[in-house]
Structures are given as C-alpha cells and as structure tokens.
Amino acid sequence: MLTAIRVGNFKAFAGSQLIPVRPLTLIYGANSSGKSSILHSLILARHAQETGDLDV
C-alpha cells in the first residue's frame, strides 16, 4: 500500500516534499498550490513503472 510520496523539482514543487497518503486522502488548497501537480506526479510515476522507463 502506498503510504507517502516524495515530490521534488516537479511543477509547483521546487524543493522536495513528503506527502503522506492514508486510505482516504483529500487534496485541497488555494489556486496554484500544487494540487494538480501531486496527481500529475502520480500519473508520471505509474507510466514510468509500466513502461520500464524509471529514469524520470
């Protein structure tokens, strides 16, 4: 089970951020705060895993 993700140098995340993930996780915040960036990073990670291109 996914318990946390670390996002760094990706879109709205200039530095490294550890984001805890629970069975029910709500993503909310002000406009341009990085909500979509979290979802895009998960999509990119899944794509990298499926294609075997893990150097992202």
PQR file of N, CA, C, O and H, with PARSE charges and radii, in Angstrom:
ATOM      1  N   MET A   1       0.836  -1.171   0.000 -0.4000 1.5000
ATOM      2  CA  MET A   1       0.000   0.000   0.000 -0.0000 2.0000
ATOM      3  C   MET A   1       0.887   1.242   0.000  0.5500 1.7000
ATOM      4  O   MET A   1       1.913   1.294   0.679 -0.5500 1.4000
ATOM      5  N   LEU A   2       0.480   2.210  -0.754 -0.4000 1.5000
ATOM      6  CA  LEU A   2       1.186   3.488  -0.823 -0.0000 2.0000
ATOM      7  C   LEU A   2       0.950   4.252   0.477  0.5500 1.7000
ATOM      8  O   LEU A   2      -0.198   4.490   0.853 -0.5500 1.4000
ATOM      9  H   LEU A   2      -0.353   2.168  -1.306  0.4000 1.0000
ATOM     10  N   THR A   3       2.030   4.640   1.169 -0.4000 1.5000
ATOM     11  CA  THR A   3       1.888   5.361   2.440 -0.0000 2.0000
ATOM     12  C   THR A   3       2.333   6.809   2.342  0.5500 1.7000
ATOM     13  O   THR A   3       1.926   7.637   3.157 -0.5500 1.4000
ATOM     14  H   THR A   3       2.962   4.446   0.864  0.4000 1.0000
ATOM     15  N   ALA A   4       3.167   7.129   1.353 -0.4000 1.5000
ATOM     16  CA  ALA A   4       3.634   8.507   1.168 -0.0000 2.0000
ATOM     17  C   ALA A   4       4.256   8.628  -0.211  0.5500 1.7000
ATOM     18  O   ALA A   4       4.690   7.641  -0.805 -0.5500 1.4000
ATOM     19  H   ALA A   4       3.498   6.456   0.690  0.4000 1.0000
ATOM     20  N   ILE A   5       4.293   9.855  -0.707 -0.4000 1.5000
ATOM     21  CA  ILE A   5       5.021  10.130  -1.941 -0.0000 2.0000
ATOM     22  C   ILE A   5       5.939  11.312  -1.690  0.5500 1.7000
ATOM     23  O   ILE A   5       5.603  12.228  -0.940 -0.5500 1.4000
ATOM     24  H   ILE A   5       3.941  10.657  -0.224  0.4000 1.0000
ATOM     25  N   ARG A   6       7.084  11.281  -2.318 -0.4000 1.5000
ATOM     26  CA  ARG A   6       8.022  12.394  -2.229 -0.0000 2.0000
ATOM     27  C   ARG A   6       8.101  13.024  -3.615  0.5500 1.7000
ATOM     28  O   ARG A   6       8.431  12.362  -4.599 -0.5500 1.4000
ATOM     29  H   ARG A   6       7.356  10.537  -2.928  0.4000 1.0000
ATOM     30  N   VAL A   7       7.793  14.308  -3.670 -0.4000 1.5000
ATOM     31  CA  VAL A   7       7.788  15.047  -4.926 -0.0000 2.0000
ATOM     32  C   VAL A   7       8.822  16.151  -4.816  0.5500 1.7000
ATOM     33  O   VAL A   7       8.837  16.902  -3.841 -0.5500 1.4000
ATOM     34  H   VAL A   7       7.525  14.846  -2.870  0.4000 1.0000
ATOM     35  N   GLY A   8       9.686  16.249  -5.813 -0.4000 1.5000
ATOM     36  CA  GLY A   8      10.694  17.303  -5.801 -0.0000 2.0000
ATOM     37  C   GLY A   8      11.037  17.764  -7.200  0.5500 1.7000
ATOM     38  O   GLY A   8      11.106  16.967  -8.135 -0.5500 1.4000
ATOM     39  H   GLY A   8       9.674  15.639  -6.606  0.4000 1.0000
ATOM     40  N   ASN A   9      11.249  19.057  -7.330 -0.4000 1.5000
ATOM     41  CA  ASN A   9      11.607  19.656  -8.616 -0.0000 2.0000
ATOM     42  C   ASN A   9      10.621  19.259  -9.711  0.5500 1.7000
ATOM     43  O   ASN A   9      11.015  18.899 -10.820 -0.5500 1.4000
ATOM     44  H   ASN A   9      11.193  19.705  -6.570  0.4000 1.0000
ATOM     45  N   PHE A  10       9.355  19.329  -9.386 -0.4000 1.5000
ATOM     46  CA  PHE A  10       8.304  18.959 -10.332 -0.0000 2.0000
ATOM     47  C   PHE A  10       7.195  19.992 -10.246  0.5500 1.7000
ATOM     48  O   PHE A  10       6.528  20.116  -9.219 -0.5500 1.4000
ATOM     49  H   PHE A  10       9.035  19.621  -8.485  0.4000 1.0000
ATOM     50  N   LYS A  11       7.004  20.725 -11.316 -0.4000 1.5000
ATOM     51  CA  LYS A  11       5.962  21.746 -11.428 -0.0000 2.0000
ATOM     52  C   LYS A  11       5.951  22.682 -10.229  0.5500 1.7000
ATOM     53  O   LYS A  11       6.874  23.483 -10.077 -0.5500 1.4000
ATOM     54  H   LYS A  11       7.546  20.625 -12.151  0.4000 1.0000
ATOM     55  N   ALA A  12       4.936  22.607  -9.370 -0.4000 1.5000
ATOM     56  CA  ALA A  12       4.785  23.549  -8.252 -0.0000 2.0000
ATOM     57  C   ALA A  12       5.728  23.249  -7.088  0.5500 1.7000
ATOM     58  O   ALA A  12       5.793  24.033  -6.141 -0.5500 1.4000
ATOM     59  H   ALA A  12       4.186  21.956  -9.493  0.4000 1.0000
ATOM     60  N   PHE A  13       6.456  22.139  -7.134 -0.4000 1.5000
ATOM     61  CA  PHE A  13       7.323  21.732  -6.029 -0.0000 2.0000
ATOM     62  C   PHE A  13       8.779  21.997  -6.380  0.5500 1.7000
ATOM     63  O   PHE A  13       9.419  21.190  -7.054 -0.5500 1.4000
ATOM     64  H   PHE A  13       6.404  21.502  -7.903  0.4000 1.0000
ATOM     65  N   ALA A  14       9.300  23.131  -5.918 -0.4000 1.5000
ATOM     66  CA  ALA A  14      10.699  23.476  -6.198 -0.0000 2.0000
ATOM     67  C   ALA A  14      11.634  22.595  -5.384  0.5500 1.7000
ATOM     68  O   ALA A  14      12.628  22.096  -5.912 -0.5500 1.4000
ATOM     69  H   ALA A  14       8.780  23.786  -5.370  0.4000 1.0000
ATOM     70  N   GLY A  15      11.332  22.399  -4.123 -0.4000 1.5000
ATOM     71  CA  GLY A  15      12.131  21.535  -3.262 -0.0000 2.0000
ATOM     72  C   GLY A  15      11.446  20.192  -3.114  0.5500 1.7000
ATOM     73  O   GLY A  15      10.428  19.928  -3.753 -0.5500 1.4000
ATOM     74  H   GLY A  15      10.525  22.804  -3.694  0.4000 1.0000
ATOM     75  N   SER A  16      12.002  19.358  -2.278 -0.4000 1.5000
ATOM     76  CA  SER A  16      11.444  18.034  -2.044 -0.0000 2.0000
ATOM     77  C   SER A  16      10.379  18.102  -0.947  0.5500 1.7000
ATOM     78  O   SER A  16      10.604  18.696   0.107 -0.5500 1.4000
ATOM     79  H   SER A  16      12.829  19.573  -1.758  0.4000 1.0000
ATOM     80  N   GLN A  17       9.234  17.497  -1.199 -0.4000 1.5000
ATOM     81  CA  GLN A  17       8.125  17.471  -0.242 -0.0000 2.0000
ATOM     82  C   GLN A  17       7.682  16.030  -0.034  0.5500 1.7000
ATOM     83  O   GLN A  17       7.492  15.288  -0.997 -0.5500 1.4000
ATOM     84  H   GLN A  17       9.051  17.015  -2.056  0.4000 1.0000
ATOM     85  N   LEU A  18       7.518  15.639   1.219 -0.4000 1.5000
ATOM     86  CA  LEU A  18       6.967  14.327   1.538 -0.0000 2.0000
ATOM     87  C   LEU A  18       5.480  14.505   1.821  0.5500 1.7000
ATOM     88  O   LEU A  18       5.095  15.275   2.700 -0.5500 1.4000
ATOM     89  H   LEU A  18       7.672  16.242   2.002  0.4000 1.0000
ATOM     90  N   ILE A  19       4.657  13.792   1.076 -0.4000 1.5000
ATOM     91  CA  ILE A  19       3.207  13.915   1.201 -0.0000 2.0000
ATOM     92  C   ILE A  19       2.666  12.584   1.713  0.5500 1.7000
ATOM     93  O   ILE A  19       2.694  11.589   0.988 -0.5500 1.4000
ATOM     94  H   ILE A  19       4.971  13.166   0.361  0.4000 1.0000
ATOM     95  N   PRO A  20       2.170  12.552   2.962 -0.5600 1.5000
ATOM     96  CA  PRO A  20       1.620  11.303   3.492  0.2800 2.0000
ATOM     97  C   PRO A  20       0.320  10.936   2.781  0.5500 1.7000
ATOM     98  O   PRO A  20      -0.458  11.809   2.394 -0.5500 1.4000
ATOM     99  N   VAL A  21       0.099   9.644   2.616 -0.4000 1.5000
ATOM    100  CA  VAL A  21      -1.108   9.143   1.963 -0.0000 2.0000
ATOM    101  C   VAL A  21      -1.763   8.143   2.912  0.5500 1.7000
ATOM    102  O   VAL A  21      -1.112   7.213   3.390 -0.5500 1.4000
ATOM    103  H   VAL A  21       0.730   8.936   2.930  0.4000 1.0000
ATOM    104  N   ARG A  22      -3.019   8.333   3.173 -0.4000 1.5000
ATOM    105  CA  ARG A  22      -3.798   7.448   4.037 -0.0000 2.0000
ATOM    106  C   ARG A  22      -4.861   6.753   3.177  0.5500 1.7000
ATOM    107  O   ARG A  22      -5.005   7.078   1.999 -0.5500 1.4000
ATOM    108  H   ARG A  22      -3.547   9.088   2.784  0.4000 1.0000
ATOM    109  N   PRO A  23      -5.605   5.803   3.753 -0.5600 1.5000
ATOM    110  CA  PRO A  23      -6.659   5.157   2.956  0.2800 2.0000
ATOM    111  C   PRO A  23      -7.649   6.152   2.347  0.5500 1.7000
ATOM    112  O   PRO A  23      -8.172   5.918   1.258 -0.5500 1.4000
ATOM    113  N   LEU A  24      -7.907   7.257   3.044 -0.4000 1.5000
ATOM    114  CA  LEU A  24      -8.737   8.322   2.500 -0.0000 2.0000
ATOM    115  C   LEU A  24      -7.926   9.606   2.587  0.5500 1.7000
ATOM    116  O   LEU A  24      -7.643  10.090   3.683 -0.5500 1.4000
ATOM    117  H   LEU A  24      -7.482   7.447   3.929  0.4000 1.0000
ATOM    118  N   THR A  25      -7.555  10.154   1.448 -0.4000 1.5000
ATOM    119  CA  THR A  25      -6.732  11.363   1.406 -0.0000 2.0000
ATOM    120  C   THR A  25      -7.449  12.428   0.594  0.5500 1.7000
ATOM    121  O   THR A  25      -7.851  12.191  -0.545 -0.5500 1.4000
ATOM    122  H   THR A  25      -7.785   9.761   0.557  0.4000 1.0000
ATOM    123  N   LEU A  26      -7.604  13.594   1.188 -0.4000 1.5000
ATOM    124  CA  LEU A  26      -8.199  14.734   0.500 -0.0000 2.0000
ATOM    125  C   LEU A  26      -7.090  15.678   0.081  0.5500 1.7000
ATOM    126  O   LEU A  26      -6.180  15.961   0.859 -0.5500 1.4000
ATOM    127  H   LEU A  26      -7.277  13.786   2.114  0.4000 1.0000
ATOM    128  N   ILE A  27      -7.164  16.158  -1.133 -0.4000 1.5000
ATOM    129  CA  ILE A  27      -6.185  17.125  -1.634 -0.0000 2.0000
ATOM    130  C   ILE A  27      -6.931  18.429  -1.864  0.5500 1.7000
ATOM    131  O   ILE A  27      -7.776  18.525  -2.755 -0.5500 1.4000
ATOM    132  H   ILE A  27      -7.904  15.928  -1.766  0.4000 1.0000
ATOM    133  N   TYR A  28      -6.611  19.432  -1.053 -0.4000 1.5000
ATOM    134  CA  TYR A  28      -7.287  20.718  -1.181 -0.0000 2.0000
ATOM    135  C   TYR A  28      -6.295  21.834  -0.900  0.5500 1.7000
ATOM    136  O   TYR A  28      -5.267  21.615  -0.260 -0.5500 1.4000
ATOM    137  H   TYR A  28      -5.925  19.353  -0.329  0.4000 1.0000
ATOM    138  N   GLY A  29      -6.603  23.012  -1.372 -0.4000 1.5000
ATOM    139  CA  GLY A  29      -5.748  24.164  -1.141 -0.0000 2.0000
ATOM    140  C   GLY A  29      -6.106  25.291  -2.084  0.5500 1.7000
ATOM    141  O   GLY A  29      -7.012  25.184  -2.911 -0.5500 1.4000
ATOM    142  H   GLY A  29      -7.438  23.190  -1.892  0.4000 1.0000
ATOM    143  N   ALA A  30      -5.373  26.362  -1.934 -0.4000 1.5000
ATOM    144  CA  ALA A  30      -5.603  27.547  -2.762 -0.0000 2.0000
ATOM    145  C   ALA A  30      -5.232  27.264  -4.218  0.5500 1.7000
ATOM    146  O   ALA A  30      -4.547  26.286  -4.517 -0.5500 1.4000
ATOM    147  H   ALA A  30      -4.637  26.449  -1.263  0.4000 1.0000
ATOM    148  N   ASN A  31      -5.690  28.126  -5.108 -0.4000 1.5000
ATOM    149  CA  ASN A  31      -5.306  28.025  -6.518 -0.0000 2.0000
ATOM    150  C   ASN A  31      -3.789  28.100  -6.638  0.5500 1.7000
ATOM    151  O   ASN A  31      -3.137  28.846  -5.907 -0.5500 1.4000
ATOM    152  H   ASN A  31      -6.247  28.921  -4.865  0.4000 1.0000
ATOM    153  N   SER A  32      -3.239  27.332  -7.555 -0.4000 1.5000
ATOM    154  CA  SER A  32      -1.792  27.298  -7.834 -0.0000 2.0000
ATOM    155  C   SER A  32      -0.964  26.830  -6.649  0.5500 1.7000
ATOM    156  O   SER A  32       0.188  27.237  -6.505 -0.5500 1.4000
ATOM    157  H   SER A  32      -3.768  26.726  -8.149  0.4000 1.0000
ATOM    158  N   SER A  33      -1.533  25.979  -5.792 -0.4000 1.5000
ATOM    159  CA  SER A  33      -0.780  25.489  -4.634 -0.0000 2.0000
ATOM    160  C   SER A  33      -0.149  24.123  -4.869  0.5500 1.7000
ATOM    161  O   SER A  33       0.612  23.651  -4.025 -0.5500 1.4000
ATOM    162  H   SER A  33      -2.469  25.648  -5.909  0.4000 1.0000
ATOM    163  N   GLY A  34      -0.449  23.471  -6.004 -0.4000 1.5000
ATOM    164  CA  GLY A  34       0.196  22.208  -6.332 -0.0000 2.0000
ATOM    165  C   GLY A  34      -0.703  20.985  -6.290  0.5500 1.7000
ATOM    166  O   GLY A  34      -0.206  19.862  -6.375 -0.5500 1.4000
ATOM    167  H   GLY A  34      -1.067  23.855  -6.690  0.4000 1.0000
ATOM    168  N   LYS A  35      -2.002  21.166  -6.162 -0.4000 1.5000
ATOM    169  CA  LYS A  35      -2.917  20.016  -6.105 -0.0000 2.0000
ATOM    170  C   LYS A  35      -2.810  19.159  -7.365  0.5500 1.7000
ATOM    171  O   LYS A  35      -2.660  17.941  -7.274 -0.5500 1.4000
ATOM    172  H   LYS A  35      -2.406  22.078  -6.093  0.4000 1.0000
ATOM    173  N   SER A  36      -2.883  19.773  -8.512 -0.4000 1.5000
ATOM    174  CA  SER A  36      -2.782  19.027  -9.776 -0.0000 2.0000
ATOM    175  C   SER A  36      -1.391  18.441  -9.957  0.5500 1.7000
ATOM    176  O   SER A  36      -1.243  17.375 -10.555 -0.5500 1.4000
ATOM    177  H   SER A  36      -3.004  20.763  -8.586  0.4000 1.0000
ATOM    178  N   SER A  37      -0.380  19.113  -9.455 -0.4000 1.5000
ATOM    179  CA  SER A  37       0.992  18.607  -9.565 -0.0000 2.0000
ATOM    180  C   SER A  37       1.150  17.285  -8.826  0.5500 1.7000
ATOM    181  O   SER A  37       1.881  16.406  -9.282 -0.5500 1.4000
ATOM    182  H   SER A  37      -0.500  19.978  -8.969  0.4000 1.0000
ATOM    183  N   ILE A  38       0.473  17.134  -7.694 -0.4000 1.5000
ATOM    184  CA  ILE A  38       0.515  15.867  -6.959 -0.0000 2.0000
ATOM    185  C   ILE A  38      -0.060  14.754  -7.824  0.5500 1.7000
ATOM    186  O   ILE A  38       0.543  13.689  -7.954 -0.5500 1.4000
ATOM    187  H   ILE A  38      -0.121  17.848  -7.325  0.4000 1.0000
ATOM    188  N   LEU A  39      -1.218  14.998  -8.413 -0.4000 1.5000
ATOM    189  CA  LEU A  39      -1.848  13.981  -9.255 -0.0000 2.0000
ATOM    190  C   LEU A  39      -1.016  13.689 -10.501  0.5500 1.7000
ATOM    191  O   LEU A  39      -0.875  12.529 -10.889 -0.5500 1.4000
ATOM    192  H   LEU A  39      -1.708  15.863  -8.307  0.4000 1.0000
ATOM    193  N   HIS A  40      -0.469  14.719 -11.128 -0.4000 1.5000
ATOM    194  CA  HIS A  40       0.369  14.517 -12.317 -0.0000 2.0000
ATOM    195  C   HIS A  40       1.627  13.726 -11.977  0.5500 1.7000
ATOM    196  O   HIS A  40       2.075  12.910 -12.783 -0.5500 1.4000
ATOM    197  H   HIS A  40      -0.584  15.661 -10.814  0.4000 1.0000
ATOM    198  N   SER A  41       2.201  13.950 -10.802 -0.4000 1.5000
ATOM    199  CA  SER A  41       3.396  13.194 -10.419 -0.0000 2.0000
ATOM    200  C   SER A  41       3.064  11.716 -10.237  0.5500 1.7000
ATOM    201  O   SER A  41       3.872  10.857 -10.589 -0.5500 1.4000
ATOM    202  H   SER A  41       1.836  14.612 -10.148  0.4000 1.0000
ATOM    203  N   LEU A  42       1.896  11.409  -9.697 -0.4000 1.5000
ATOM    204  CA  LEU A  42       1.480  10.012  -9.554 -0.0000 2.0000
ATOM    205  C   LEU A  42       1.244   9.362 -10.914  0.5500 1.7000
ATOM    206  O   LEU A  42       1.608   8.205 -11.121 -0.5500 1.4000
ATOM    207  H   LEU A  42       1.239  12.107  -9.412  0.4000 1.0000
ATOM    208  N   ILE A  43       0.640  10.097 -11.834 -0.4000 1.5000
ATOM    209  CA  ILE A  43       0.418   9.582 -13.190 -0.0000 2.0000
ATOM    210  C   ILE A  43       1.752   9.319 -13.882  0.5500 1.7000
ATOM    211  O   ILE A  43       1.921   8.289 -14.535 -0.5500 1.4000
ATOM    212  H   ILE A  43       0.344  11.038 -11.666  0.4000 1.0000
ATOM    213  N   LEU A  44       2.698  10.244 -13.742 -0.4000 1.5000
ATOM    214  CA  LEU A  44       4.020  10.073 -14.343 -0.0000 2.0000
ATOM    215  C   LEU A  44       4.743   8.871 -13.745  0.5500 1.7000
ATOM    216  O   LEU A  44       5.374   8.104 -14.472 -0.5500 1.4000
ATOM    217  H   LEU A  44       2.560  11.080 -13.211  0.4000 1.0000
ATOM    218  N   ALA A  45       4.656   8.699 -12.427 -0.4000 1.5000
ATOM    219  CA  ALA A  45       5.309   7.562 -11.772 -0.0000 2.0000
ATOM    220  C   ALA A  45       4.710   6.241 -12.247  0.5500 1.7000
ATOM    221  O   ALA A  45       5.437   5.277 -12.487 -0.5500 1.4000
ATOM    222  H   ALA A  45       4.143   9.321 -11.836  0.4000 1.0000
ATOM    223  N   ARG A  46       3.396   6.197 -12.382 -0.4000 1.5000
ATOM    224  CA  ARG A  46       2.745   4.972 -12.864 -0.0000 2.0000
ATOM    225  C   ARG A  46       3.167   4.666 -14.298  0.5500 1.7000
ATOM    226  O   ARG A  46       3.465   3.519 -14.632 -0.5500 1.4000
ATOM    227  H   ARG A  46       2.805   6.980 -12.187  0.4000 1.0000
ATOM    228  N   HIS A  47       3.192   5.689 -15.139 -0.4000 1.5000
ATOM    229  CA  HIS A  47       3.610   5.495 -16.530 -0.0000 2.0000
ATOM    230  C   HIS A  47       5.059   5.001 -16.596  0.5500 1.7000
ATOM    231  O   HIS A  47       5.375   4.099 -17.372 -0.5500 1.4000
ATOM    232  H   HIS A  47       2.951   6.621 -14.868  0.4000 1.0000
ATOM    233  N   ALA A  48       5.924   5.583 -15.791 -0.4000 1.5000
ATOM    234  CA  ALA A  48       7.332   5.174 -15.781 -0.0000 2.0000
ATOM    235  C   ALA A  48       7.469   3.724 -15.345  0.5500 1.7000
ATOM    236  O   ALA A  48       8.278   2.982 -15.901 -0.5500 1.4000
ATOM    237  H   ALA A  48       5.668   6.316 -15.160  0.4000 1.0000
ATOM    238  N   GLN A  49       6.685   3.316 -14.357 -0.4000 1.5000
ATOM    239  CA  GLN A  49       6.742   1.938 -13.887 -0.0000 2.0000
ATOM    240  C   GLN A  49       6.224   0.974 -14.954  0.5500 1.7000
ATOM    241  O   GLN A  49       6.812  -0.086 -15.172 -0.5500 1.4000
ATOM    242  H   GLN A  49       6.027   3.919 -13.906  0.4000 1.0000
ATOM    243  N   GLU A  50       5.142   1.333 -15.609 -0.4000 1.5000
ATOM    244  CA  GLU A  50       4.555   0.453 -16.622 -0.0000 2.0000
ATOM    245  C   GLU A  50       5.441   0.305 -17.849  0.5500 1.7000
ATOM    246  O   GLU A  50       5.491  -0.773 -18.441 -0.5500 1.4000
ATOM    247  H   GLU A  50       4.664   2.194 -15.432  0.4000 1.0000
ATOM    248  N   THR A  51       6.141   1.363 -18.244 -0.4000 1.5000
ATOM    249  CA  THR A  51       6.971   1.310 -19.447 -0.0000 2.0000
ATOM    250  C   THR A  51       8.402   0.874 -19.153  0.5500 1.7000
ATOM    251  O   THR A  51       9.166   0.577 -20.072 -0.5500 1.4000
ATOM    252  H   THR A  51       6.100   2.238 -17.763  0.4000 1.0000
ATOM    253  N   GLY A  52       8.763   0.837 -17.880 -0.4000 1.5000
ATOM    254  CA  GLY A  52      10.122   0.462 -17.515 -0.0000 2.0000
ATOM    255  C   GLY A  52      11.105   1.608 -17.595  0.5500 1.7000
ATOM    256  O   GLY A  52      12.296   1.416 -17.352 -0.5500 1.4000
ATOM    257  H   GLY A  52       8.143   1.078 -17.133  0.4000 1.0000
ATOM    258  N   ASP A  53      10.633   2.794 -17.931 -0.4000 1.5000
ATOM    259  CA  ASP A  53      11.493   3.976 -18.015 -0.0000 2.0000
ATOM    260  C   ASP A  53      11.484   4.669 -16.659  0.5500 1.7000
ATOM    261  O   ASP A  53      10.781   5.660 -16.467 -0.5500 1.4000
ATOM    262  H   ASP A  53       9.665   2.949 -18.129  0.4000 1.0000
ATOM    263  N   LEU A  54      12.267   4.145 -15.720 -0.4000 1.5000
ATOM    264  CA  LEU A  54      12.238   4.641 -14.347 -0.0000 2.0000
ATOM    265  C   LEU A  54      13.160   5.822 -14.114  0.5500 1.7000
ATOM    266  O   LEU A  54      13.269   6.299 -12.984 -0.5500 1.4000
ATOM    267  H   LEU A  54      12.839   3.340 -15.876  0.4000 1.0000
ATOM    268  N   ASP A  55      13.827   6.307 -15.153 -0.4000 1.5000
ATOM    269  CA  ASP A  55      14.726   7.457 -15.012 -0.0000 2.0000
ATOM    270  C   ASP A  55      13.965   8.726 -15.378  0.5500 1.7000
ATOM    271  O   ASP A  55      14.190   9.306 -16.441 -0.5500 1.4000
ATOM    272  H   ASP A  55      13.739   5.920 -16.071  0.4000 1.0000
ATOM    273  N   VAL A  56      13.065   9.156 -14.498 -0.4000 1.5000
ATOM    274  CA  VAL A  56      12.275  10.366 -14.748 -0.0000 2.0000
ATOM    275  C   VAL A  56      12.655  11.468 -13.798  0.5500 1.7000
ATOM    276  O   VAL A  56      12.092  12.561 -13.863 -0.5500 1.4000
ATOM    277  H   VAL A  56      12.882   8.686 -13.635  0.4000 1.0000
TER
END
